[in-house]
Amino acid sequence: MQAAKLTLGEIYLNSQVFDSVRFTGANLASDERMLPPNLQGYAPEVHGIARSNAKVTVSQQGRVIYQTTVPAGPFNIQDLHGSVRGTLDVRVEEQDGSVQTFQVNTADIPYLTRPGYVRYNAAVGKPSRYNHDVQGPAFYSGDFSWGVSNAWSLYGGALLTGDRYNAWSMGIGRDLSWLGALSADATQSVSRVKHQAEQKGMSFKLSYAKTFDEYNSAITFAGYRFSQRNFRTFSQFLDEQYENNNSAGNEKEMYTITGNKTFFC
């Protein structure tokens, strides 16, 4: 069972699926910091076949990042460090001195999880507004990311208040090897603001990440979101309900991109 962290008081909703809102209540989330460093975050599995007892070395840009010995037969390395990104060079040195080499490529987006692991986040409470007063309906929120296989992750969640605002989300993440990593999800919201009729809307999001070793750079996150006019995030619902600020439908499309580059002296 993965360790969890419980937080009480006035905090922010720390969800990878829904927008962040300040609230007073409780938050229970899986805590990867309690795991060994080589099991934190997402990293690909390295598969291969050894013809004899062999030494397997994984390196990146000439630097050894992992080394182990394996018996003859298929092997599967599952405990690479979560900070590994880009192209990995795998060297399998057999007992007779023969060598086989191959490459593994990887990238990461927030929704990817190691095979067999589940990351989760659950919260309950009431929204806290700008002056720290509790204002708004009690809500229950939960989201997860499940590592289905070496390259596939399933994620989703729900944020429920009863009859005022409810939202559901579901998506998939895929490690595309040398092509990068991609995720896609859909979220539906059902809201009832003041005395208006019930409003239903959908929001769709694509996210992408890729490392370019040859340029010492990476697209760490690129995203595109399309939202229908009647879609509302929880914070938009609260603003419209209590601040008379109707922002629903104003952000029909949104593009985001961030990157980094390493310079060597």
C-alpha positions in Angstrom: 0.0 0.0 0.0 1.4 3.3 -1.0 2.0 5.9 1.7 -0.3 8.9 1.9 -0.2 12.4 3.3 -3.1 14.0 5.2 -3.5 17.8 5.3 -6.1 19.7 7.4 -7.0 23.3 7.4 -7.2 26.0 4.8 -5.4 24.6 1.7 -5.5 24.5 -2.0 -7.1 21.7 -4.0 -4.0 19.8 -5.4 -5.6 18.0 -8.3 -4.1 17.1 -11.7 -7.6 16.9 -13.2 -9.5 19.8 -11.8 -8.6 23.5 -11.3 -7.1 24.6 -8.0 -9.4 26.3 -5.5 -8.7 27.3 -1.9 -10.9 25.5 0.6 -11.1 24.6 4.3 -11.2 20.9 5.0 -9.1 17.8 4.5 -6.9 16.5 1.7 -5.5 12.9 1.5 -3.0 12.2 -1.3 -0.6 9.5 -2.2 3.0 10.6 -1.2 5.6 9.3 -3.6 8.3 10.9 -1.4 7.9 7.9 1.0 9.0 5.5 -1.8 12.6 4.8 -2.7 14.0 7.4 -5.1 14.1 4.9 -8.0 10.3 4.3 -7.7 9.2 7.9 -7.6 7.6 9.5 -10.6 7.3 7.9 -14.0 10.0 6.0 -15.8 9.8 3.5 -18.6 10.5 -0.2 -18.2 13.5 -1.6 -20.0 12.9 -5.1 -21.6 15.4 -7.4 -23.2 16.7 -11.0 -23.4 20.0 -12.1 -22.1 21.6 -15.3 -23.6 23.6 -15.9 -20.4 24.3 -14.3 -17.1 24.9 -10.7 -18.3 25.6 -7.2 -17.1 23.1 -4.6 -18.2 24.1 -1.0 -18.3 21.8 1.9 -18.9 23.4 5.2 -19.8 22.4 8.6 -21.2 24.7 10.8 -23.2 27.7 8.7 -22.0 26.8 8.8 -18.3 25.9 5.5 -16.6 22.6 5.9 -14.7 21.8 2.2 -13.9 23.7 -1.0 -13.9 22.7 -4.6 -12.8 23.3 -8.2 -13.6 20.6 -10.5 -14.9 20.3 -14.3 -15.4 19.8 -15.9 -18.8 16.4 -15.2 -20.3 14.0 -12.3 -20.5 14.7 -9.4 -18.1 12.6 -6.4 -17.2 14.1 -3.3 -15.4 11.3 -1.5 -13.6 13.2 0.8 -11.1 14.8 3.5 -13.2 14.9 6.9 -11.5 11.8 9.1 -12.3 13.9 12.0 -13.5 15.1 10.0 -16.5 14.0 11.7 -19.8 15.1 11.4 -23.4 17.1 8.7 -25.1 18.6 5.9 -23.0 21.4 3.6 -24.3 21.1 0.0 -23.1 24.2 -2.3 -23.2 23.9 -6.0 -22.5 27.3 -7.7 -22.0 27.2 -11.5 -22.1 29.5 -13.9 -20.2 31.4 -14.7 -23.5 32.2 -11.0 -24.0 29.6 -10.4 -26.8 27.5 -7.3 -26.5 24.1 -6.3 -27.7 22.9 -2.7 -27.6 19.6 -0.9 -28.1 17.9 2.3 -27.2 14.8 3.3 -25.1 13.2 6.7 -25.4 10.9 8.3 -22.9 9.2 11.5 -22.0 6.8 12.5 -19.2 3.5 14.3 -18.6 1.8 14.6 -15.2 -0.7 11.8 -15.9 1.8 9.0 -16.5 2.2 6.5 -13.7 4.5 3.4 -13.4 2.9 0.1 -14.2 0.9 -1.3 -11.4 1.0 1.8 -9.3 -2.0 4.1 -8.5 -1.6 7.8 -7.6 -4.6 9.3 -5.9 -5.9 12.5 -4.3 -9.1 13.0 -2.3 -10.5 16.1 -0.6 -13.5 17.2 1.3 -14.4 20.7 2.5 -15.9 24.1 1.7 -14.5 26.8 -0.5 -12.6 29.6 1.1 -13.0 33.0 -0.7 -10.6 35.9 -1.0 -11.1 37.1 2.6 -10.7 33.6 3.9 -14.4 33.3 4.8 -15.9 29.9 4.1 -18.4 30.4 1.3 -20.0 27.9 -1.0 -21.4 24.4 -1.0 -19.5 21.5 0.6 -17.7 19.4 -2.0 -16.1 16.0 -2.4 -13.2 15.6 -4.9 -11.2 12.6 -5.9 -8.8 11.9 -8.8 -6.4 9.1 -9.7 -3.8 7.9 -12.2 -3.3 4.2 -12.7 -0.3 2.7 -14.6 -2.1 0.1 -16.8 1.1 -1.0 -18.5 4.6 0.2 -19.4 3.3 2.8 -21.8 -0.3 3.4 -20.9 -1.9 5.2 -17.9 -5.6 5.8 -17.2 -6.7 8.8 -15.1 -9.8 10.6 -14.1 -11.8 11.9 -11.2 -15.0 13.6 -9.9 -15.8 16.8 -8.1 -19.3 16.7 -6.5 -21.4 19.2 -4.5 -24.8 17.6 -4.8 -27.2 19.6 -6.9 -25.2 22.8 -7.4 -22.1 21.8 -9.3 -20.8 18.4 -10.4 -17.9 17.5 -12.7 -16.5 14.2 -14.0 -13.3 13.6 -16.0 -11.6 10.7 -17.7 -8.5 10.4 -19.8 -5.6 8.3 -21.0 -1.8 8.9 -21.2 0.6 7.3 -23.5 4.4 7.1 -23.6 5.1 7.2 -27.4 8.8 6.4 -27.0 10.9 8.5 -29.4 7.8 10.5 -30.4 7.3 11.8 -26.8 4.4 11.5 -24.5 0.7 12.3 -25.1 -2.4 12.5 -23.0 -6.1 13.2 -23.8 -9.0 13.7 -21.6 -12.6 14.9 -21.4 -14.4 16.6 -18.6 -18.2 17.3 -18.2 -19.6 19.8 -15.8 -23.2 20.2 -14.7 -23.9 23.5 -12.8 -26.9 25.5 -11.6 -26.0 29.1 -10.8 -28.5 31.1 -8.7 -31.9 30.8 -10.3 -30.7 29.9 -13.8 -31.5 26.7 -15.5 -29.1 23.8 -15.3 -26.1 24.2 -17.6 -24.1 21.3 -19.0 -20.8 21.6 -20.9 -17.8 19.6 -22.0 -14.1 20.4 -22.1 -11.5 18.5 -24.0 -7.7 18.7 -23.4 -4.6 17.4 -25.2 -1.1 17.4 -23.6 2.3 16.6 -25.1 5.9 16.4 -23.9 9.2 15.5 -25.6 12.9 15.7 -24.9 15.4 16.6 -27.6 18.7 15.2 -26.4 20.6 16.5 -29.5 19.7 20.1 -28.6 19.8 19.7 -24.8 16.3 20.9 -24.7 12.7 19.8 -24.0 9.1 20.7 -24.5 8.1 20.0 -20.9 4.4 20.7 -21.4 2.3 21.7 -24.4 -1.4 21.7 -24.1 -4.6 22.6 -26.0 -8.0 22.8 -24.4 -11.4 23.3 -26.1 -14.4 24.1 -23.9 -18.0 24.4 -24.8 -19.8 27.6 -23.9 -21.8 26.1 -20.9 -18.8 24.4 -19.4 -17.7 25.7 -16.0 -14.7 25.0 -13.8 -15.5 24.9 -10.1 -13.8 28.3 -9.6 -15.8 29.8 -12.4 -19.0 28.5 -10.8 -18.0 30.0 -7.4 -17.2 33.4 -9.0 -20.5 33.5 -10.9 -22.5 32.3 -7.9 -21.0 34.6 -5.2 -19.0 37.3 -7.0 -21.3 38.0 -9.9 -18.4 37.4 -12.2 -19.6 35.5 -15.3 -16.5 34.1 -16.9 -18.0 30.9 -18.3 -17.5 30.6 -22.0 -14.9 33.3 -22.2 -12.0 30.8 -22.5 -13.4 28.6 -25.3 -9.9 27.7 -26.5 -6.6 27.8 -24.6 -3.0 27.0 -25.7 -0.1 26.5 -23.4 3.5 25.6 -24.0 6.6 25.6 -21.7 10.1 24.4 -22.4 13.7 24.4 -21.2 17.2 24.3 -22.6 20.5 23.4 -20.9 23.5 25.5 -21.6 27.0 24.1 -20.9 29.9 26.4 -20.0 
